[in-house]
Amino acid sequence: MNNADREIEILTNATLLAGAILDADESKREEMLPKLRAIGTEVKATQLEVHKNLKRLVIMTVNAAIRYCSSGKQSDAKLTRRNGNEVAKELGRLKRLAHRKEETRWP
């Protein structure tokens, strides 16, 4: 697995965990919160320039999910969902871009 694949995996897992924490009950949230904070640190360590916008969106998603766990405010839950949707769009865009590059390569 190369660096780009590893970074996409980290960013995807962070977004999925942030979304899952919204639907979890209180005891599960307490269990998942340290994992979310740890993966948030991993997200901040990603370095590839192509993932800069995606990284920003994932960090906002993770931070909103952490705030939701701390405060329980529905506005943070909405922000997590909205940012998660933006992450999904950006992942789709990057996937399409990579697919186009593969198609245009010479054999």
C-alpha angles and dihedrals in degrees: 000000000000127000095264092053091046092051092048089051092052093047092047094048091049091053093046092049091049090053093045093052090060092061097041124102120247097270092048090048091056089050094047098043097080090049090051092050091049094050089046087061090050090051091054089053094059110113114181112118093218089065096050097109092041091050091053091051093047092050090051090049094049093045092050091050091050090049090049090054091050100043105018090222113159091216089067090050090052091048090051091052094045093049090044089056090051090051090053091051092049092048089051091050092051091047092052091047092051091047091052091050090052091051094051096049117112116238 
